[in-house]
Amino acid sequence: MSVVIFELGAIVVLAKYIHLKKNSEVWYFRRRVPEDVRHYYPKLGKRGEIFHSLKTKDPMEAARMADKLATQQDSLWDSVRGNVNLVGPETVEVAHAILDAHDLKPGQKAEYDTYCIEPEDFMSTLRMEADVHSADDTRARPNWFREVPPEYQMAQDLFNGKKAPLFLSDALVKFQELKGEDPTTKKGADRVRVVEDFIGLVGNLQILDYSREHANEYIHYLLTEKGNKTATVKRRLNGLRPVFKTVCREFELTDRQIFEGNHIPNLGEDSKDRLPFTNTELQTIWSACVQQDDDMRWIIALMIDTGMRLGEVVGLKVEDIKIDDPSPYVIVRPNDARSLKWTCHGIVPPL
């Protein structure tokens, strides 16, 4: 059953797998486990449901947490059904889901060691995955725990307290969270685009697995296969570089500086100067815009009148346009629709 967590006019946002108990304000995660994968959940109740507190009263936060849990569970179920081959971050997602299925958390081994016990259900699952069935098998294969599938090995490493590997896709999310960069804004979307472009060429690897060779391969790809100008290549590298620098610093990793001082052949030599419109040309364009008299043409006319950028004109609000003032002017300032490269107060000159 879905729960409405946001409603504004015709827009309704529904969230699945969250539940409120009667007379309670705390949200719970509730999801039925399919029959064919229930044996992977040794502590599942009779109703076949995963049901536990999300420890929050905020429905939006509950929905975010439920989405993450459901994604991990879906990855696990697809994996055990043989629907996907686990590569990269998917292995980590499944590992978290395996721990969750056994009611365990990353780094919890220290807690178990304090009481000299071990999570029997989890260890039994590991032995089963490694095809270990007896003490003789254990003695004959002392390193059997390293023979389990990668996702179970990762789950064991996480349980033991080892940090999960950081892949570039995860690093991008972490970077934008740390910097407060909204991925839906132009700046945020441009960074997502360049990172995904880089991943598409060389793969979604762990941060420390990327090399200078990968960076050079990307430069060559942009210049030769995509036909980008050298200035565009430099701008794309500038979008990638801070992601690597920031996450390496925040996660105490060695920054190998693969995007520092990269050589872009003939940088700047392929640029072409564009001549500005003459006053006569601007007057002709402006007059045509007034004759057409529609939204698109008034945008162009306002750019001619003020010298504003396209994004600045489109992002204006009604209160930013002061037509009734003795000296009409437009206020160019950041707002919730878009940011600015600079802020100014411009007086609208008569054309």
Secondary structure per residue as TSV (DSSP state, phi and psi in degrees):
chain	resnum	aa	ss	phi	psi
A	1	M	-	360.0	135.6
A	2	S	E	-94.1	152.1
A	3	V	E	-119.4	133.8
A	4	V	E	-75.3	119.5
A	5	I	E	-111.6	-10.9
A	6	F	E	-157.4	137.7
A	7	E	E	-146.2	126.1
A	8	L	E	-144.9	104.8
A	9	G	T	59.6	-122.7
A	10	A	T	-84.1	-4.9
A	11	I	E	-92.8	123.7
A	12	V	E	-130.1	126.1
A	13	V	E	-106.0	122.7
A	14	L	E	-107.8	145.4
A	15	A	E	-124.5	133.3
A	16	K	E	-94.8	158.1
A	17	Y	S	70.9	14.2
A	18	I	E	-113.7	148.7
A	19	H	E	-149.6	141.6
A	20	L	E	-109.7	127.3
A	21	K	-	-72.0	156.9
A	22	K	T	-61.8	133.1
A	23	N	T	63.1	26.7
A	24	S	-	-129.8	147.1
A	25	E	-	-104.0	-4.4
A	26	V	S	-87.7	133.7
A	27	W	E	-84.4	146.9
A	28	Y	E	-121.5	151.0
A	29	F	E	-92.6	128.6
A	30	R	E	-140.4	119.6
A	31	R	E	-150.8	135.5
A	32	R	E	-81.1	134.4
A	33	V	-	-91.6	128.0
A	34	P	-	-57.2	147.7
A	35	E	G	-55.3	-40.6
A	36	D	G	-73.3	-9.1
A	37	V	G	-123.2	10.0
A	38	R	G	-66.4	-27.8
A	39	H	G	-68.0	-10.8
A	40	Y	G	-82.7	-2.7
A	41	Y	-	-119.2	83.1
A	42	P	T	-64.0	-20.7
A	43	K	T	-106.6	19.9
A	44	L	-	-72.6	139.3
A	45	G	-	-74.8	178.3
A	46	K	T	-63.6	-29.6
A	47	R	T	-78.3	-6.4
A	48	G	-	70.6	28.9
A	49	E	E	-118.0	144.6
A	50	I	E	-88.0	124.2
A	51	F	E	-145.3	110.1
A	52	H	E	-155.3	160.2
A	53	S	E	-71.5	140.4
A	54	L	-	-93.7	-3.8
A	55	K	-	56.4	40.9
A	56	T	-	-148.3	148.9
A	57	K	S	-101.5	-4.5
A	58	D	-	-88.2	115.8
A	59	P	H	-62.7	-34.3
A	60	M	H	-67.2	-42.6
A	61	E	H	-66.4	-39.5
A	62	A	H	-61.5	-42.0
A	63	A	H	-64.3	-40.1
A	64	R	H	-63.2	-44.8
A	65	M	H	-66.4	-40.4
A	66	A	H	-64.9	-38.2
A	67	D	H	-62.5	-42.3
A	68	K	H	-64.8	-44.7
A	69	L	H	-62.9	-44.6
A	70	A	H	-64.3	-38.0
A	71	T	H	-62.8	-43.4
A	72	Q	H	-64.2	-41.8
A	73	Q	H	-65.3	-43.0
A	74	D	H	-60.1	-39.6
A	75	S	H	-63.4	-42.7
A	76	L	H	-62.9	-47.1
A	77	W	H	-65.4	-40.3
A	78	D	H	-64.3	-36.0
A	79	S	H	-65.7	-49.5
A	80	V	H	-71.3	-21.5
A	81	R	T	-84.1	-8.4
A	82	G	T	80.2	18.9
A	83	N	-	-81.3	-20.0
A	84	V	-	-137.3	152.6
A	85	N	-	-100.7	119.7
A	86	L	-	-71.9	127.5
A	87	V	-	-141.0	131.2
A	88	G	T	65.0	-129.9
A	89	P	H	-59.3	-26.2
A	90	E	H	-61.4	-33.4
A	91	T	H	-63.5	-40.3
A	92	V	H	-66.3	-42.3
A	93	E	H	-58.6	-45.8
A	94	V	H	-66.1	-38.8
A	95	A	H	-60.2	-43.1
A	96	H	H	-62.6	-40.5
A	97	A	H	-65.3	-36.6
A	98	I	H	-63.4	-45.5
A	99	L	H	-62.0	-43.6
A	100	D	H	-61.5	-37.5
A	101	A	H	-63.5	-26.7
A	102	H	T	-102.3	12.8
A	103	D	T	59.4	40.6
A	104	L	-	-119.2	163.6
A	105	K	-	-129.9	153.7
A	106	P	T	-58.4	139.0
A	107	G	T	77.8	8.2
A	108	Q	T	-81.4	-7.4
A	109	K	H	-58.2	-39.0
A	110	A	H	-58.3	-37.8
A	111	E	H	-65.9	-42.0
A	112	Y	H	-66.9	-38.8
A	113	D	H	-63.1	-31.7
A	114	T	H	-58.5	-36.1
A	115	Y	T	-101.2	9.3
A	116	C	T	55.4	42.3
A	117	I	-	-129.6	172.4
A	118	E	-	-137.1	155.5
A	119	P	-	-73.0	97.4
A	120	E	H	-60.0	-43.2
A	121	D	H	-63.0	-41.8
A	122	F	H	-65.8	-45.9
A	123	M	H	-65.1	-35.6
A	124	S	H	-63.5	-40.2
A	125	T	H	-65.0	-41.4
A	126	L	H	-61.5	-44.2
A	127	R	H	-63.0	-39.6
A	128	M	H	-64.1	-42.4
A	129	E	H	-66.5	-27.7
A	130	A	T	-92.2	2.7
A	131	D	T	61.2	41.0
A	132	V	-	-105.3	120.5
A	133	H	-	-123.4	-6.5
A	134	S	S	-151.5	169.6
A	135	A	H	-63.7	-33.5
A	136	D	H	-62.7	-40.8
A	137	D	H	-61.7	-39.4
A	138	T	H	-65.3	-43.2
A	139	R	H	-68.4	-37.3
A	140	A	H	-73.4	-25.3
A	141	R	-	-130.6	77.5
A	142	P	T	-62.4	-23.0
A	143	N	T	-104.9	32.0
A	144	W	G	-57.7	-30.9
A	145	F	G	-68.1	-10.9
A	146	R	G	-98.1	8.8
A	147	E	S	-104.7	3.0
A	148	V	S	-77.5	161.2
A	149	P	-	-56.6	155.7
A	150	P	H	-54.3	-38.8
A	151	E	H	-67.9	-32.8
A	152	Y	H	-77.0	-35.8
A	153	Q	H	-63.4	-40.8
A	154	M	H	-64.3	-41.2
A	155	A	H	-60.8	-40.5
A	156	Q	H	-65.5	-42.3
A	157	D	H	-62.0	-42.8
A	158	L	H	-63.8	-43.1
A	159	F	H	-61.2	-38.2
A	160	N	H	-73.1	-9.9
A	161	G	T	107.9	1.9
A	162	K	-	-73.8	139.7
A	163	K	-	-70.0	143.2
A	164	A	-	-68.8	143.0
A	165	P	-	-63.2	147.9
A	166	L	-	-104.1	111.8
A	167	F	B	-91.9	160.5
A	168	L	H	-61.0	-38.2
A	169	S	H	-61.4	-39.9
A	170	D	H	-68.9	-38.8
A	171	A	H	-61.4	-38.1
A	172	L	H	-61.6	-45.6
A	173	V	H	-62.1	-45.8
A	174	K	H	-61.7	-42.6
A	175	F	H	-60.1	-48.2
A	176	Q	H	-68.8	-30.6
A	177	E	H	-67.5	-45.2
A	178	L	H	-64.3	-39.4
A	179	K	H	-87.9	-7.9
A	180	G	T	67.3	32.4
A	181	E	-	-93.5	115.2
A	182	D	-	-75.2	119.2
A	183	P	T	-67.8	-9.6
A	184	T	T	-91.1	-12.0
A	185	T	S	-78.7	167.5
A	186	K	H	-59.9	-46.0
A	187	K	H	-62.7	-46.2
A	188	G	H	-66.3	-41.8
A	189	A	H	-66.4	-37.5
A	190	D	H	-62.4	-39.4
A	191	R	H	-68.9	-41.5
A	192	V	H	-59.6	-41.7
A	193	R	H	-63.9	-44.1
A	194	V	H	-71.3	-36.7
A	195	V	H	-66.5	-43.6
A	196	E	H	-65.8	-33.8
A	197	D	H	-64.6	-42.9
A	198	F	H	-64.9	-43.8
A	199	I	H	-61.9	-40.9
A	200	G	H	-61.3	-28.0
A	201	L	H	-85.3	-49.1
A	202	V	H	-111.0	-7.5
A	203	G	-	103.5	158.6
A	204	N	S	-89.5	85.5
A	205	L	-	-98.7	169.5
A	206	Q	B	-67.1	146.3
A	207	I	G	-50.7	-43.7
A	208	L	G	-77.5	-4.2
A	209	D	G	-91.0	-8.5
A	210	Y	-	-79.5	149.3
A	211	S	-	-132.6	171.0
A	212	R	H	-58.5	-33.5
A	213	E	H	-61.5	-39.1
A	214	H	H	-63.7	-41.7
A	215	A	H	-62.5	-44.0
A	216	N	H	-67.0	-36.1
A	217	E	H	-62.5	-38.6
A	218	Y	H	-67.3	-41.5
A	219	I	H	-60.8	-45.5
A	220	H	H	-62.6	-40.7
A	221	Y	I	-62.5	-44.6
A	222	L	I	-65.2	-39.7
A	223	L	I	-76.0	-42.9
A	224	T	I	-94.4	-45.5
A	225	E	I	-86.8	-37.7
A	226	K	S	-94.6	-14.1
A	227	G	-	67.4	28.8
A	228	N	-	-72.0	150.2
A	229	K	-	-70.7	157.9
A	230	T	H	-63.3	-34.2
A	231	A	H	-65.7	-36.0
A	232	T	H	-66.4	-41.2
A	233	V	H	-60.4	-44.8
A	234	K	H	-61.1	-40.6
A	235	R	H	-65.1	-38.3
A	236	R	H	-67.6	-39.6
A	237	L	H	-63.7	-35.9
A	238	N	H	-65.8	-24.1
A	239	G	H	-77.9	-30.5
A	240	L	H	-83.0	-40.9
A	241	R	H	-53.4	-49.6
A	242	P	H	-65.7	-25.7
A	243	V	H	-62.7	-47.4
A	244	F	H	-66.2	-46.3
A	245	K	H	-62.4	-45.1
A	246	T	H	-68.1	-48.6
A	247	V	H	-69.4	-32.8
A	248	C	H	-64.1	-39.7
A	249	R	H	-69.1	-46.0
A	250	E	H	-70.1	-32.0
A	251	F	T	-102.5	12.8
A	252	E	T	55.5	46.2
A	253	L	-	-105.1	158.4
A	254	T	-	-77.7	117.0
A	255	D	-	-79.5	112.3
A	256	R	-	-85.5	-0.5
A	257	Q	-	53.1	46.1
A	258	I	T	-72.4	-15.7
A	259	F	T	-110.9	23.5
A	260	E	S	-100.7	128.8
A	261	G	S	61.1	33.8
A	262	N	-	-66.9	143.4
A	263	H	-	-89.8	117.4
A	264	I	-	-108.1	110.8
A	265	P	T	-54.5	132.5
A	266	N	T	56.2	40.2
A	267	L	T	-56.6	124.1
A	268	G	T	86.2	-13.7
A	269	E	T	-76.6	-15.8
A	270	D	T	-96.9	6.0
A	271	S	-	-78.0	148.7
A	272	K	-	-125.7	131.7
A	273	D	-	-73.6	132.8
A	274	R	-	-103.2	127.5
A	275	L	-	-73.2	141.8
A	276	P	-	-73.4	160.1
A	277	F	-	-67.3	145.5
A	278	T	-	-77.4	165.1
A	279	N	H	-59.9	-36.7
A	280	T	H	-65.7	-42.7
A	281	E	H	-64.7	-41.8
A	282	L	H	-63.0	-41.3
A	283	Q	H	-63.0	-41.0
A	284	T	H	-63.9	-45.1
A	285	I	H	-63.9	-44.3
A	286	W	H	-60.7	-44.7
A	287	S	H	-63.8	-40.2
A	288	A	H	-64.8	-36.6
A	289	C	H	-65.4	-41.4
A	290	V	H	-66.3	-38.3
A	291	Q	H	-65.7	-42.1
A	292	Q	H	-67.7	-40.6
A	293	D	-	54.2	56.8
A	294	D	S	-135.9	176.0
A	295	D	H	-56.5	-47.3
A	296	M	H	-62.9	-42.8
A	297	R	H	-70.7	-33.1
A	298	W	H	-69.4	-28.6
A	299	I	H	-62.3	-46.3
A	300	I	H	-64.1	-43.4
A	301	A	H	-61.6	-40.0
A	302	L	H	-68.2	-34.3
A	303	M	H	-63.8	-40.9
A	304	I	H	-65.1	-42.6
A	305	D	H	-67.3	-36.1
A	306	T	H	-111.7	-21.6
A	307	G	-	80.4	11.7
A	308	M	-	-73.9	156.8
A	309	R	-	-74.5	162.8
A	310	L	H	-58.4	-47.8
A	311	G	H	-62.5	-32.4
A	312	E	H	-70.1	-39.0
A	313	V	H	-68.7	-49.0
A	314	V	H	-63.4	-31.1
A	315	G	T	-86.1	3.7
A	316	L	-	-66.7	148.2
A	317	K	-	-109.4	161.4
A	318	V	G	-55.4	-42.3
A	319	E	G	-70.1	-10.9
A	320	D	G	-82.6	-11.4
A	321	I	E	-104.9	113.8
A	322	K	E	-106.0	78.3
A	323	I	-	-75.9	-34.9
A	324	D	S	-83.4	-0.9
A	325	D	S	-72.1	148.5
A	326	P	S	-52.4	-35.4
A	327	S	S	-118.4	91.9
A	328	P	-	-53.2	141.3
A	329	Y	E	-153.2	167.6
A	330	V	E	-123.3	134.1
A	331	I	E	-95.0	119.8
A	332	V	E	-102.5	111.2
A	333	R	-	-148.8	156.6
A	334	P	-	-63.7	148.4
A	335	N	B	-149.6	-174.0
A	336	D	T	-74.2	-4.7
A	337	A	T	-90.1	-31.9
A	338	R	B	-167.3	158.5
A	339	S	-	-94.8	-179.2
A	340	L	-	-132.4	154.8
A	341	K	S	-77.4	-30.0
A	342	W	-	-155.1	163.5
A	343	T	-	-119.8	136.5
A	344	C	E	-151.2	167.3
A	345	H	E	-110.7	116.1
A	346	G	E	-110.2	134.6
A	347	I	E	-87.4	130.3
A	348	V	-	-76.2	113.2
A	349	P	-	-83.2	149.2
A	350	P	-	-70.8	140.8
A	351	L	-	-85.8	360.0
